[in-house]
Amino acid sequence: MDVICRVHVCVLPHHSCSTPPRMSCKKRGRCEGSPMQEGCSVTPEKSVKKRCEEAREDYKLWDVEDVCLFLQEQGLGDLQEIFRENEIKGSTLQYLTEDYLKEMISSVGKRLELLHSLHRLCQNHPDMKVFNDPIHGHIELHPLLVCIIDTPQFQRLRYIKQLGGCYYVFPGASHNRFEHSIGVGHLAGCLVRTLHERQPELRINERDILCVQIAGLCHDLGHGPFSHMFDGRFMPLACPQKEFKHEEASVKMFDHLIKSNKLEDVMKSYGLVLPEDLKFIKEQIAGPLPPEDEECFDSSQNTSWPYEGRQEDKRFLYEIVANKHNGIDVDKWDYFARDCHHLGIQNNFDYKRFLKFARVCEIGNKKHICTREKEVGNLYDMFHTRNCLHRRAYQHKVGNIIETMITDAFLKADPHIKIEGSGGNYYTISSSVDDMVAYTKLTDHIFQQILYSSDPKLSKARDILCKVERRELYKYVGQTQPNADTRIKPDEYDKLPADLANSTPQTCKPEIRINPEDFIVDVIHMDYGMKEQNPINNVRFYCKTDLTKAIKITKDQVSQLLPEKFAEQIIRVYCKKTDEKSLEAAKRYFVQWCMNRDFSKPQDGDVVAPDMTPLKASWVSKEDENSDPEHTFRLCKSRVKLFNN
């Protein structure tokens, strides 16, 4: 303290009271040229703090002594000699993993404390960019993620509607895949960092965090025009042999993004190891196995580990972006919040609460992400929210028919659209998925390209899109549901319009004949995300008293008001003829078809065909017969007429 006093005595008289000191120098420069210059270091503690603050933004430029000063600041001064002996500089810090440190530091506690400090240091990157997102607020993204965002392949997502044809029904649903992908990248980072900070023993490193974020950011790169309309409706009809899936296209587009923008060296500069980390990113997006094989692998105890990007002790990292184990992932978290916000629908699931309780537990010899036992009800609410979004928005009857009409237009335009790809070759809408240069150019704009074209070859497609613009839509006929024994199989789909057209009403033949090409039969599968299974059966929980023991909670332990079944099939029928008489006839055909196939009675069946619905005994309840004499009279009259015929 004597040194401090002497320095102050020497410096202060140098300035007069009336003349303020010059502020152009740094604090350290106040003593420059003074014989007491070395005294400016004051104390070792202040020296450490000062040097670390000045060099924090450029820790990669630290020499060995800078690193040792950082260790002293973090209370890890006893590790300084080890770092000096191994000549560890700042450029090496981000690559220090648990396995590497084992050789230098025997104490597990010291290793975990050091890793935690290094994680905080590397996380506070000077080039982090801030995005103001309407859902998640101000979010920070790593500069490597920003490099990926600033590419033509990612910017393409600005021009692909998140909800496709829903925008024609819900005026607020104008958001795109671009902002959803940024949101998923952000949430992926939130979850993986939460696990790392809560459980340092998982040995999650900076490479893992960055790879998980990139996978979240790039998981939807492969979506086509109008999102799920492209891979769910257009491609199965245009190229049924391809079995196109947007996840596989996302992997191809990711490869194209990295190579065409020469990002390999940039990724290496931020600590990624290629090609191992590229493999890890792509495995998170699409996985190494088909869905059915993935399910078998997940339930088997003897199947070898199929992933190459990370070892099995980090299998839980594959459950963050696209969780094939139980469907709880950050992709859903973002689109629940984002879609509900833009649709004007209440979101009943709070992902921030899930983050508070998420931790990794061992189930057998496998590590999975688990949550507290008290959260089981919230998870049922999450899947219920998913189901409600499908019923109210994603599978809206008008939105679906608009997507069907757009699909018809695209199919008619497909042979006549030419998109230039690599090598100067040209591709159609459907074949562009084989060339990422061409596919990069394929967005929702194809709708306007057809709509405003004067090419006579596109006239039929143009007419359909003009009808969409004028709201001259195909007419909704009705909706029904098969029971478990009468569900329609995929190989029957093409035969349904003809089967429906052959279902001539028995009581009174319509004046107008409806042909198979006039009908559109839309088969919709509704579930909780895992077909017939209850996804909560694949979730494990832990209790407050033991954070390491994973338990299963059955549906009966939660509530008796939960669903008994977790999947159903809905059949909707539309008619391309829009005049009133044709629509009336189509509805009678539809009611008869439901009777023939033993489907549920259409909701408006008693209104559109009051003489037909009583003919099926299971469609008439005792209450109806006793309380409605007119209904009973129509029933007798219909049966007499049918007998006479």
DRENKOL-499823 format. One record per residue (C-alpha): residue in one letter; residue number from 1; x, y, z. Coordinates in nm, 3 decimals, decimal comma. Last residue first. Layout:
kolro:kollo:u:v:w
A:NUM:X:Y:Z
...
This chain:
kolro:kollo:u:v:w
N:645:-8,722:-5,082:-5,560
N:644:-9,021:-5,170:-5,347
F:643:-8,796:-5,265:-5,052
L:642:-8,601:-4,936:-5,082
K:641:-8,922:-4,740:-5,084
V:640:-9,050:-4,923:-4,777
R:639:-8,719:-4,866:-4,598
S:638:-8,719:-4,497:-4,678
K:637:-9,078:-4,450:-4,561
C:636:-9,013:-4,632:-4,234
L:635:-8,703:-4,419:-4,160
R:634:-8,876:-4,099:-4,264
F:633:-9,157:-4,175:-4,017
T:632:-8,906:-4,247:-3,739
H:631:-8,735:-3,912:-3,803
E:630:-9,073:-3,738:-3,791
P:629:-9,147:-3,906:-3,458
D:628:-8,827:-3,759:-3,305
S:627:-8,777:-3,838:-2,937
N:626:-8,813:-4,216:-2,931
E:625:-8,629:-4,296:-3,255
D:624:-8,351:-4,047:-3,185
E:623:-8,303:-4,173:-2,828
K:622:-8,281:-4,529:-2,954
S:621:-7,980:-4,430:-3,168
V:620:-7,973:-4,448:-3,545
W:619:-7,636:-4,468:-3,723
S:618:-7,578:-4,828:-3,612
A:617:-7,901:-4,930:-3,789
K:616:-7,796:-4,801:-4,130
L:615:-8,109:-4,719:-4,328
P:614:-8,179:-4,416:-4,108
T:613:-7,897:-4,225:-4,286
M:612:-8,057:-4,239:-4,631
D:611:-8,385:-4,041:-4,622
P:610:-8,234:-3,754:-4,422
A:609:-7,951:-3,712:-4,680
V:608:-7,801:-3,362:-4,651
V:607:-7,940:-3,288:-4,304
D:606:-7,914:-3,627:-4,130
G:605:-7,564:-3,672:-4,275
D:604:-7,436:-3,336:-4,149
Q:603:-7,180:-3,491:-3,912
P:602:-7,103:-3,771:-4,156
K:601:-7,189:-4,112:-4,004
S:600:-6,879:-4,312:-3,915
F:599:-6,742:-4,556:-4,172
D:598:-6,890:-4,898:-4,248
R:597:-6,753:-4,897:-4,603
N:596:-7,096:-4,926:-4,769
M:595:-7,259:-4,677:-4,530
C:594:-6,978:-4,425:-4,577
W:593:-7,009:-4,467:-4,955
Q:592:-7,383:-4,401:-4,935
V:591:-7,322:-4,079:-4,745
F:590:-7,059:-3,971:-5,001
Y:589:-7,280:-4,042:-5,300
R:588:-7,550:-3,833:-5,133
K:587:-7,303:-3,551:-5,078
A:586:-7,192:-3,565:-5,441
A:585:-7,554:-3,527:-5,558
E:584:-7,598:-3,208:-5,355
L:583:-7,264:-3,075:-5,484
S:582:-7,361:-3,146:-5,842
K:581:-7,694:-2,966:-5,795
E:580:-7,534:-2,660:-5,634
D:579:-7,262:-2,601:-5,894
T:578:-6,899:-2,645:-5,781
K:577:-6,786:-2,956:-5,961
K:576:-6,438:-3,036:-5,830
C:575:-6,587:-3,222:-5,533
Y:574:-6,413:-3,268:-5,199
V:573:-6,404:-3,565:-4,960
R:572:-6,234:-3,578:-4,622
I:571:-6,124:-3,896:-4,450
I:570:-5,983:-3,886:-4,098
Q:569:-5,765:-4,162:-3,954
E:568:-5,693:-4,193:-3,585
A:567:-5,399:-4,215:-3,349
F:566:-5,334:-4,191:-2,974
K:565:-5,618:-4,396:-2,831
E:564:-5,748:-4,400:-2,472
P:563:-5,702:-4,026:-2,430
L:562:-5,638:-3,886:-2,079
L:561:-5,928:-3,831:-1,838
Q:560:-5,834:-4,113:-1,598
S:559:-5,529:-3,916:-1,488
V:558:-5,155:-3,951:-1,426
Q:557:-5,085:-4,294:-1,279
D:556:-5,315:-4,460:-1,531
K:555:-5,108:-4,313:-1,814
T:554:-4,797:-4,488:-1,689
I:553:-4,498:-4,315:-1,531
K:552:-4,156:-4,465:-1,598
I:551:-3,863:-4,401:-1,367
A:550:-3,507:-4,272:-1,405
K:549:-3,284:-4,274:-1,096
T:548:-3,011:-4,010:-1,098
L:547:-3,188:-3,712:-0,944
D:546:-3,302:-3,905:-0,637
T:545:-3,522:-3,724:-0,381
K:544:-3,657:-3,475:-0,633
C:543:-3,779:-3,753:-0,856
Y:542:-3,671:-3,850:-1,207
F:541:-3,875:-3,908:-1,520
R:540:-3,848:-4,122:-1,832
V:539:-4,026:-4,061:-2,160
N:538:-4,093:-4,346:-2,404
N:537:-4,439:-4,422:-2,261
I:536:-4,507:-4,050:-2,297
P:535:-4,514:-4,102:-2,675
N:534:-4,838:-4,306:-2,651
Q:533:-4,809:-4,532:-2,951
E:532:-5,048:-4,567:-3,244
K:531:-4,846:-4,340:-3,476
M:530:-4,564:-4,174:-3,282
G:529:-4,639:-3,802:-3,313
Y:528:-4,952:-3,774:-3,099
D:527:-5,171:-3,885:-3,388
M:526:-5,382:-3,767:-3,681
H:525:-5,355:-3,935:-4,020
I:524:-5,539:-3,762:-4,303
V:523:-5,683:-3,928:-4,613
D:522:-5,804:-3,672:-4,870
V:521:-6,047:-3,804:-5,131
I:520:-6,089:-3,573:-5,429
F:519:-6,390:-3,645:-5,647
D:518:-6,473:-3,519:-5,998
E:517:-6,224:-3,756:-6,163
P:516:-6,428:-4,051:-6,029
N:515:-6,743:-3,934:-6,209
I:514:-7,054:-3,783:-6,050
R:513:-7,382:-3,852:-6,236
I:512:-7,648:-3,586:-6,200
E:511:-8,015:-3,672:-6,158
P:510:-7,943:-3,840:-5,829
K:509:-8,064:-4,196:-5,769
C:508:-8,307:-4,209:-5,480
T:507:-8,303:-4,465:-5,202
Q:506:-7,991:-4,663:-5,295
P:505:-7,740:-4,383:-5,353
T:504:-7,481:-4,486:-5,615
S:503:-7,150:-4,580:-5,453
N:502:-6,960:-4,625:-5,780
A:501:-6,824:-4,268:-5,765
L:500:-6,682:-4,337:-5,418
D:499:-6,499:-4,650:-5,531
A:498:-6,362:-4,459:-5,829
P:497:-6,239:-4,175:-5,604
L:496:-6,089:-4,427:-5,353
K:495:-5,880:-4,635:-5,593
D:494:-5,565:-4,419:-5,580
Y:493:-5,559:-4,429:-5,200
E:492:-5,588:-4,807:-5,167
D:491:-5,211:-4,881:-5,157
P:490:-5,181:-4,644:-4,861
K:489:-5,421:-4,848:-4,644
I:488:-5,766:-4,724:-4,550
R:487:-5,883:-4,800:-4,200
T:486:-6,172:-5,045:-4,175
D:485:-6,070:-5,250:-3,872
A:484:-5,958:-4,957:-3,653
N:483:-6,275:-4,761:-3,725
P:482:-6,308:-4,541:-4,029
Q:481:-6,375:-4,171:-3,987
T:480:-6,588:-3,936:-4,194
Q:479:-6,580:-3,588:-4,342
G:478:-6,800:-3,417:-4,599
V:477:-6,846:-3,262:-4,941
Y:476:-6,614:-2,959:-4,938
K:475:-6,628:-2,778:-5,269
Y:474:-6,326:-2,715:-5,491
L:473:-6,230:-2,350:-5,459
E:472:-6,327:-2,038:-5,649
R:471:-6,146:-1,816:-5,397
R:470:-6,050:-1,566:-5,669
E:469:-5,679:-1,625:-5,610
V:468:-5,733:-2,000:-5,586
K:467:-5,932:-1,990:-5,910
C:466:-5,645:-1,804:-6,077
L:465:-5,413:-2,079:-5,953
I:464:-5,625:-2,340:-6,129
D:463:-5,639:-2,142:-6,453
R:462:-5,261:-2,097:-6,450
A:461:-5,203:-2,471:-6,428
K:460:-5,427:-2,524:-6,730
S:459:-5,265:-2,236:-6,923
L:458:-4,905:-2,338:-6,853
K:457:-4,835:-2,465:-7,204
P:456:-4,986:-2,143:-7,339
D:455:-4,694:-1,947:-7,186
S:454:-4,826:-1,610:-7,070
S:453:-4,692:-1,655:-6,717
Y:452:-4,829:-1,446:-6,431
L:451:-4,980:-1,732:-6,228
I:450:-4,704:-1,980:-6,315
Q:449:-4,420:-1,756:-6,196
Q:448:-4,637:-1,635:-5,911
F:447:-4,671:-1,989:-5,769
I:446:-4,304:-2,066:-5,845
H:445:-4,223:-1,781:-5,605
D:444:-4,287:-2,023:-5,318
T:443:-3,927:-2,139:-5,356
L:442:-3,710:-2,328:-5,607
K:441:-3,383:-2,148:-5,681
T:440:-3,184:-2,347:-5,423
Y:439:-3,328:-2,661:-5,582
A:438:-3,148:-2,584:-5,909
V:437:-2,806:-2,560:-5,744
M:436:-2,903:-2,850:-5,517
D:435:-2,957:-3,089:-5,807
D:434:-3,170:-3,399:-5,756
V:433:-3,450:-3,203:-5,587
S:432:-3,483:-3,010:-5,915
S:431:-3,646:-3,319:-6,067
S:430:-3,993:-3,233:-5,933
I:429:-4,000:-2,870:-6,041
T:428:-3,835:-2,948:-6,373
Y:427:-3,459:-2,933:-6,427
Y:426:-3,217:-2,766:-6,666
N:425:-2,846:-2,839:-6,705
G:424:-2,594:-2,554:-6,726
G:423:-2,335:-2,754:-6,533
S:422:-2,526:-2,710:-6,210
G:421:-2,891:-2,612:-6,224
E:420:-3,115:-2,401:-6,444
I:419:-3,484:-2,437:-6,365
K:418:-3,722:-2,525:-6,650
I:417:-4,097:-2,539:-6,590
H:416:-4,296:-2,713:-6,867
P:415:-4,307:-3,070:-6,738
D:414:-4,413:-2,957:-6,387
A:413:-4,690:-2,715:-6,485
K:412:-4,975:-2,967:-6,466
L:411:-4,838:-3,115:-6,145
F:410:-4,784:-2,768:-6,000
A:409:-5,145:-2,673:-6,071
D:408:-5,279:-2,990:-5,910
T:407:-5,058:-2,926:-5,606
I:406:-5,192:-2,571:-5,581
M:405:-5,544:-2,717:-5,587
T:404:-5,461:-2,970:-5,315
E:403:-5,296:-2,697:-5,106
I:402:-5,616:-2,494:-5,136
I:401:-5,816:-2,803:-5,039
N:400:-5,602:-2,851:-4,730
G:399:-5,632:-2,490:-4,619
V:398:-6,009:-2,510:-4,655
K:397:-6,038:-2,829:-4,448
H:396:-5,791:-2,713:-4,182
Q:395:-5,530:-2,984:-4,141
Y:394:-5,245:-2,758:-4,022
A:393:-5,482:-2,514:-3,852
R:392:-5,751:-2,635:-3,613
R:391:-5,699:-3,009:-3,618
H:390:-5,321:-3,005:-3,658
L:389:-5,275:-2,731:-3,401
C:388:-5,502:-2,917:-3,161
N:387:-5,296:-3,236:-3,194
R:386:-4,972:-3,051:-3,121
T:385:-5,133:-2,883:-2,821
H:384:-5,243:-3,226:-2,695
F:383:-4,883:-3,339:-2,733
M:382:-4,768:-3,055:-2,512
D:381:-5,054:-3,099:-2,267
Y:380:-4,947:-3,460:-2,217
L:379:-4,601:-3,320:-2,148
N:378:-4,742:-3,078:-1,892
G:377:-4,910:-3,367:-1,708
V:376:-4,580:-3,554:-1,685
E:375:-4,400:-3,250:-1,542
K:374:-4,438:-3,358:-1,176
E:373:-4,208:-3,654:-1,244
R:372:-3,917:-3,422:-1,322
T:371:-3,756:-3,443:-1,665
C:370:-3,542:-3,683:-1,866
I:369:-3,290:-3,660:-2,151
H:368:-3,154:-4,006:-2,222
K:367:-2,832:-4,192:-2,148
K:366:-2,827:-4,564:-2,222
N:365:-2,676:-4,837:-2,005
G:364:-3,004:-4,927:-1,838
I:363:-3,175:-4,593:-1,838
E:362:-2,909:-4,343:-1,735
C:361:-3,028:-3,992:-1,661
V:360:-2,973:-3,661:-1,843
R:359:-3,136:-3,345:-1,708
A:358:-3,425:-3,118:-1,800
F:357:-3,612:-2,954:-1,509
K:356:-3,568:-2,582:-1,575
L:355:-3,557:-2,636:-1,951
F:354:-3,907:-2,788:-1,938
R:353:-4,033:-2,470:-1,770
K:352:-3,887:-2,260:-2,049
Y:351:-4,064:-2,484:-2,303
D:350:-4,403:-2,359:-2,186
F:349:-4,684:-2,559:-2,349
N:348:-5,044:-2,436:-2,363
N:347:-5,009:-2,220:-2,675
Q:346:-5,327:-2,023:-2,741
I:345:-5,416:-1,979:-3,109
G:344:-5,388:-1,648:-3,298
L:343:-5,229:-1,814:-3,598
H:342:-4,910:-1,606:-3,583
H:341:-4,841:-1,661:-3,212
C:340:-4,962:-2,020:-3,221
D:339:-4,725:-2,089:-3,511
R:338:-4,426:-1,938:-3,332
A:337:-4,479:-2,098:-2,990
F:336:-4,563:-2,447:-3,117
Y:335:-4,311:-2,409:-3,402
D:334:-4,030:-2,332:-3,161
W:333:-4,095:-2,603:-2,905
K:332:-4,160:-2,859:-3,177
D:331:-3,813:-2,810:-3,327
V:330:-3,667:-2,802:-2,975
D:329:-3,744:-3,169:-2,919
I:328:-3,988:-3,401:-2,739
G:327:-4,077:-3,663:-3,004
N:326:-4,018:-3,972:-2,787
H:325:-3,707:-4,150:-2,914
K:324:-3,688:-3,993:-3,261
N:323:-3,601:-3,659:-3,103
A:322:-3,512:-3,413:-3,380
V:321:-3,307:-3,118:-3,250
I:320:-3,229:-3,223:-2,891
E:319:-3,253:-3,603:-2,878
Y:318:-2,930:-3,670:-3,073
L:317:-2,731:-3,506:-2,793
F:316:-2,863:-3,778:-2,560
R:315:-2,646:-4,031:-2,746
K:314:-2,337:-3,878:-2,590
D:313:-2,206:-4,195:-2,421
E:312:-2,283:-4,370:-2,750
Q:311:-1,995:-4,203:-2,932
R:310:-2,049:-3,901:-3,154
G:309:-2,048:-3,833:-3,529
E:308:-2,047:-4,197:-3,634
Y:307:-2,395:-4,316:-3,537
P:306:-2,507:-4,678:-3,570
W:305:-2,429:-4,801:-3,214
S:304:-2,452:-5,181:-3,225
T:303:-2,788:-5,344:-3,155
N:302:-2,795:-5,565:-2,845
Q:301:-3,043:-5,390:-2,617
S:300:-3,307:-5,331:-2,884
S:299:-3,587:-5,079:-2,838
D:298:-3,404:-4,782:-2,992
F:297:-3,259:-4,990:-3,274
C:296:-3,603:-5,120:-3,371
E:295:-3,744:-4,767:-3,377
E:294:-3,449:-4,639:-3,580
D:293:-3,503:-4,924:-3,827
E:292:-3,864:-4,810:-3,882
P:291:-3,761:-4,445:-3,913
P:290:-3,482:-4,513:-4,169
L:289:-3,132:-4,507:-4,016
P:288:-2,829:-4,277:-4,016
G:287:-3,018:-3,980:-3,873
A:286:-3,181:-3,701:-4,072
I:285:-3,096:-3,373:-3,901
Q:284:-2,894:-3,497:-3,603
E:283:-2,696:-3,730:-3,829
K:282:-2,613:-3,436:-4,054
I:281:-2,457:-3,238:-3,768
F:280:-2,260:-3,538:-3,641
K:279:-2,122:-3,611:-3,988
L:278:-2,009:-3,252:-4,023
D:277:-1,844:-3,287:-3,680
E:276:-1,641:-3,591:-3,785
P:275:-1,537:-3,451:-4,127
L:274:-1,395:-3,222:-4,001
V:273:-1,311:-3,115:-3,647
L:272:-1,478:-2,794:-3,537
G:271:-1,270:-2,540:-3,344
Y:270:-1,389:-2,207:-3,474
S:269:-1,111:-2,188:-3,731
K:268:-1,210:-2,534:-3,853
M:267:-1,560:-2,413:-3,932
V:266:-1,419:-2,117:-4,125
D:265:-1,188:-2,350:-4,316
E:264:-1,480:-2,571:-4,419
L:263:-1,703:-2,274:-4,508
K:262:-1,617:-2,261:-4,877
N:261:-1,953:-2,107:-4,973
S:260:-2,028:-2,372:-5,236
K:259:-1,892:-2,650:-5,015
I:258:-2,075:-2,571:-4,690
L:257:-2,408:-2,482:-4,851
H:256:-2,400:-2,784:-5,083
D:255:-2,343:-3,019:-4,791
F:254:-2,627:-2,851:-4,603
M:253:-2,852:-2,877:-4,910
K:252:-2,790:-3,251:-4,929
V:251:-2,863:-3,294:-4,557
S:250:-3,177:-3,082:-4,586
A:249:-3,290:-3,293:-4,883
E:248:-3,274:-3,598:-4,659
E:247:-3,488:-3,421:-4,400
H:246:-3,729:-3,298:-4,672
K:245:-3,826:-3,651:-4,759
F:244:-3,874:-3,776:-5,117
E:243:-3,990:-4,133:-5,169
K:242:-3,832:-4,120:-5,517
Q:241:-4,062:-4,375:-5,685
P:240:-4,373:-4,166:-5,624
C:239:-4,233:-3,883:-5,838
A:238:-4,505:-3,628:-5,926
L:237:-4,779:-3,770:-5,700
P:236:-4,564:-3,839:-5,392
M:235:-4,371:-3,514:-5,468
F:234:-4,673:-3,282:-5,466
R:233:-4,868:-3,388:-5,157
G:232:-4,653:-3,447:-4,848
D:231:-4,309:-3,334:-4,972
F:230:-4,428:-3,013:-5,139
M:229:-4,732:-2,945:-4,922
H:228:-4,507:-2,979:-4,618
S:227:-4,327:-2,651:-4,696
F:226:-4,520:-2,432:-4,941
P:225:-4,236:-2,461:-5,195
G:224:-3,969:-2,713:-5,090
H:223:-3,810:-2,785:-4,754
G:222:-3,451:-2,910:-4,762
L:221:-3,292:-2,644:-4,542
D:220:-3,522:-2,741:-4,254
H:219:-3,268:-2,887:-4,005
C:218:-3,009:-2,618:-4,076
L:217:-3,032:-2,398:-3,764
G:216:-3,103:-2,687:-3,530
A:215:-2,810:-2,884:-3,673
I:214:-2,587:-2,575:-3,643
Q:213:-2,684:-2,536:-3,277
V:212:-2,610:-2,902:-3,202
C:211:-2,272:-2,872:-3,375
L:210:-2,180:-2,558:-3,178
I:209:-2,268:-2,713:-2,844
D:208:-2,082:-3,037:-2,918
R:207:-1,772:-2,849:-3,032
E:206:-1,780:-2,633:-2,720
N:205:-1,771:-2,940:-2,495
I:204:-2,030:-3,160:-2,325
R:203:-1,843:-3,376:-2,077
L:202:-2,160:-3,522:-1,922
E:201:-1,991:-3,475:-1,583
P:200:-2,056:-3,102:-1,613
Q:199:-2,425:-3,172:-1,536
R:198:-2,629:-2,855:-1,478
E:197:-2,405:-2,631:-1,687
H:196:-2,377:-2,878:-1,972
L:195:-2,744:-2,974:-1,967
T:194:-2,849:-2,609:-1,976
R:193:-2,598:-2,543:-2,254
V:192:-2,750:-2,822:-2,466
L:191:-3,103:-2,692:-2,408
C:190:-3,037:-2,324:-2,477
G:189:-2,821:-2,398:-2,783
A:188:-3,095:-2,607:-2,939
L:187:-3,338:-2,326:-2,855
H:186:-3,132:-2,075:-3,056
G:185:-3,091:-2,302:-3,357
V:184:-3,465:-2,377:-3,345
G:183:-3,546:-2,006:-3,345
I:182:-3,314:-1,938:-3,639
S:181:-3,486:-2,218:-3,830
H:180:-3,831:-2,078:-3,752
E:179:-3,722:-1,734:-3,872
F:178:-3,618:-1,864:-4,213
R:177:-3,895:-2,121:-4,254
N:176:-4,138:-1,835:-4,310
H:175:-4,404:-1,638:-4,125
S:174:-4,720:-1,528:-4,307
A:173:-4,967:-1,707:-4,082
G:172:-5,141:-1,386:-3,976
P:171:-5,415:-1,402:-4,240
F:170:-5,522:-1,754:-4,134
V:169:-5,708:-1,923:-4,421
Y:168:-5,489:-1,850:-4,725
Y:167:-5,183:-1,853:-4,499
C:166:-5,268:-2,211:-4,407
G:165:-5,167:-2,309:-4,763
G:164:-4,800:-2,338:-4,669
L:163:-4,746:-2,320:-4,293
Q:162:-4,382:-2,208:-4,273
K:161:-4,401:-2,018:-4,599
I:160:-4,089:-2,053:-4,814
Y:159:-3,929:-1,729:-4,938
R:158:-3,713:-1,645:-4,636
L:157:-3,588:-2,005:-4,649
R:156:-3,379:-1,917:-4,956
Q:155:-3,161:-1,708:-4,723
F:154:-3,017:-2,039:-4,602
Q:153:-2,898:-2,158:-4,943
P:152:-2,799:-1,807:-5,052
T:151:-2,560:-1,776:-4,755
D:150:-2,561:-1,528:-4,466
I:149:-2,728:-1,767:-4,222
I:148:-2,427:-2,000:-4,237
C:147:-2,183:-1,718:-4,155
V:146:-2,419:-1,609:-3,876
L:145:-2,403:-1,959:-3,730
L:144:-2,023:-1,935:-3,737
P:143:-2,046:-1,598:-3,562
H:142:-2,229:-1,758:-3,265
L:141:-2,587:-1,643:-3,219
E:140:-2,730:-1,424:-2,946
I:139:-3,104:-1,392:-2,891
H:138:-3,314:-1,086:-2,815
G:137:-3,676:-1,193:-2,769
H:136:-3,776:-1,557:-2,804
I:135:-4,099:-1,518:-3,001
P:134:-4,072:-1,184:-3,183
D:133:-3,699:-1,242:-3,249
N:132:-3,453:-0,956:-3,213
F:131:-3,125:-1,106:-3,331
V:130:-2,794:-1,028:-3,157
K:129:-2,465:-1,131:-3,316
M:128:-2,175:-1,283:-3,120
D:127:-1,847:-1,146:-3,255
P:126:-1,674:-1,093:-2,920
H:125:-1,731:-1,455:-2,813
N:124:-1,845:-1,497:-2,455
Q:123:-1,893:-1,873:-2,493
C:122:-1,519:-1,939:-2,501
L:121:-1,466:-1,791:-2,155
R:120:-1,776:-1,945:-2,002
H:119:-1,681:-2,288:-2,136
L:118:-1,324:-2,245:-2,014
S:117:-1,449:-2,174:-1,662
H:116:-1,674:-2,483:-1,665
L:115:-1,392:-2,699:-1,801
L:114:-1,163:-2,579:-1,523
E:113:-1,416:-2,656:-1,251
L:112:-1,480:-2,999:-1,403
R:111:-1,107:-3,076:-1,417
K:110:-1,047:-2,951:-1,063
G:109:-1,327:-3,171:-0,929
V:108:-1,198:-3,478:-1,112
S:107:-0,850:-3,434:-0,961
S:106:-0,582:-3,610:-1,169
I:105:-0,502:-3,316:-1,395
M:104:-0,265:-3,357:-1,691
E:103:-0,362:-3,684:-1,864
K:102:-0,726:-3,643:-1,766
L:101:-0,723:-3,298:-1,930
Y:100:-0,724:-3,448:-2,280
D:99:-1,017:-3,680:-2,207
E:98:-1,221:-3,400:-2,050
T:97:-1,166:-3,177:-2,352
L:96:-0,932:-2,884:-2,412
Y:95:-0,996:-2,771:-2,771
Q:94:-1,128:-2,423:-2,685
L:93:-0,816:-2,350:-2,478
T:92:-0,558:-2,423:-2,749
S:91:-0,547:-2,077:-2,911
G:90:-0,501:-1,927:-2,565
K:89:-0,167:-2,100:-2,508
I:88:-0,081:-2,426:-2,334
E:87:0,295:-2,473:-2,298
N:86:0,257:-2,819:-2,138
E:85:0,496:-2,730:-1,854
R:84:0,342:-2,385:-1,821
F:83:-0,010:-2,529:-1,805
I:82:0,093:-2,772:-1,532
E:81:0,271:-2,490:-1,344
Q:80:-0,044:-2,278:-1,351
L:79:-0,280:-2,545:-1,217
D:78:-0,246:-2,430:-0,853
G:77:-0,370:-2,088:-0,960
L:76:-0,720:-2,221:-1,026
G:75:-0,913:-1,947:-0,845
Q:74:-1,059:-1,818:-1,171
E:73:-0,835:-1,511:-1,169
Q:72:-0,530:-1,733:-1,117
L:71:-0,629:-1,946:-1,415
F:70:-0,661:-1,631:-1,628
L:69:-0,314:-1,523:-1,519
C:68:-0,182:-1,862:-1,625
V:67:-0,343:-1,823:-1,967
D:66:-0,178:-1,484:-2,008
E:65:0,154:-1,641:-1,909
V:64:0,124:-1,908:-2,177
D:63:0,051:-1,658:-2,454
W:62:-0,296:-1,524:-2,522
L:61:-0,398:-1,458:-2,883
K:60:-0,699:-1,693:-2,872
Y:59:-0,817:-1,498:-2,567
D:58:-0,877:-1,195:-2,787
E:57:-1,191:-1,043:-2,631
R:56:-1,071:-1,121:-2,283
A:55:-0,729:-0,959:-2,336
E:54:-0,795:-0,628:-2,167
E:53:-1,015:-0,777:-1,894
C:52:-0,767:-1,056:-1,830
R:51:-0,475:-0,814:-1,804
K:50:-0,658:-0,590:-1,559
K:49:-0,790:-0,870:-1,339
V:48:-0,449:-1,035:-1,312
S:47:-0,276:-0,707:-1,234
K:46:-0,538:-0,620:-0,976
E:45:-0,480:-0,950:-0,796
P:44:-0,101:-0,923:-0,822
T:43:-0,112:-0,581:-0,651
V:42:-0,020:-0,232:-0,779
S:41:0,095:-0,299:-1,133
C:40:0,160:0,076:-1,145
G:39:0,463:0,033:-0,919
E:38:0,666:-0,070:-1,219
Q:37:0,639:0,286:-1,349
M:36:0,784:0,447:-1,035
P:35:1,065:0,618:-1,227
S:34:0,788:0,781:-1,426
G:33:0,793:0,776:-1,805
E:32:0,452:0,610:-1,821
C:31:0,260:0,651:-1,496
R:30:-0,075:0,771:-1,638
G:29:-0,036:0,529:-1,925
R:28:-0,187:0,235:-1,736
K:27:-0,512:0,426:-1,712
K:26:-0,524:0,453:-2,090
C:25:-0,428:0,782:-2,252
S:24:-0,647:1,033:-2,435
M:23:-0,812:1,165:-2,121
R:22:-0,587:1,468:-2,061
P:21:-0,597:1,584:-1,702
P:20:-0,827:1,872:-1,608
T:19:-0,663:2,215:-1,566
S:18:-0,787:2,428:-1,278
C:17:-0,658:2,213:-0,997
S:16:-0,316:2,188:-1,158
H:15:-0,193:1,859:-1,281
H:14:0,147:1,701:-1,192
P:13:0,063:1,735:-0,825
L:12:-0,157:1,424:-0,855
V:11:0,101:1,193:-1,007
C:10:0,383:1,183:-0,755
V:9:0,163:1,165:-0,448
H:8:-0,054:0,901:-0,609
V:7:0,248:0,688:-0,687
R:6:0,379:0,726:-0,332
C:5:0,045:0,620:-0,187
I:4:0,018:0,315:-0,407
V:3:0,372:0,205:-0,323
D:2:0,301:0,231:0,048
M:1:0,000:0,000:0,000
